[in-house]
Amino acid sequence: MAIRGSSNIPNWIENIDADRVSYPYCNGCGVHGGFNKAYASIQTGIRTNVQSLTSKYPSADLWVTGHSLGGALTTICALDLDQ
């Protein structure tokens, strides 16, 4: 799976929303607020598609990658999918 980098004004707003927010999968951890919000907006679709594909291809490896904003989101995504 690949997530693209910033390509529009809302993406750039997410980039500069740098307030730290709590991260639900780690006690005392924080995450960049804009990146967390951006990932939350695609999380359901990613989970749905990954579940569908892993059911169809149970022995396949899943790789996540991204550029710029997408790189930040794939870091959050990898942790989310590991839960």
N, C-alpha and C positions, 0 to 999 in steps of 0.2 A: 504494500500500500504506500502511496506517496501523497503528501499534502503539499500544496503549492505555497509559495511565499506571498507576501503582500501584493495585491493587485488593484486595490481600490481605496477610497478614503476611509470607509469603515475599518478596513484592515490596519491602516496607519493609526487610527484612533486607538485600536486595541494594542498596538505596539507601544504607544506612549502612556497607556493606562498602567503605570508601573507600581501601583500600590500593592503591597504584599497582602495576600489573603491566606487564610488557613487552608491546608490541603487535607482532605478527608481521609486519605489512606496512610497517614503518617502522623503520629502524635507530636505536636510541637513544630511541625514543618510548615513552611509557607511556600507560596507559588505566586508568580507574577499575575496580578489581577486580570489584566487584559488578555493574557494568554489563556488563563483559566476560563474566562468568559467565552473566548473564541472557541475553545475546545468544547465547552458545554453546548454550544450551538450546533455542533456536528456529532456529538457523542452518541446519540440515539441511532443515527444513520450508520455510523461506523460499527457500533455493536451489532445492529441488525444484520448488516452485510457480512461481518466477520463470522457471526454465528451461522449464517446460511452457508458460507463457503467452507467453514470447518466441518459442518455436517456433511457436506458433499465431498470434501477432500480431507478426511480426518488425519491422514499421515503427512500432509503438506506442512512445510514451515511457513511461518508468517514473518515477513520482514516489513518494518516500517521505516520510512525515510521522508525527509522533507528539506526544503530550502528556506532559509530565513525564518519567517513566521511559521512556516510549515515544519521546520526543524524543532522549534519550541513545542509546537502542538504534538508532534510525534513523540516527544519525550513524555509528555503528559499522557498521551494515548497508550504508549507501551506500558506504563505503570497501571493505567486504568484496565487494560485488557488482561493484565496479569492477576487481577483481583479475583 
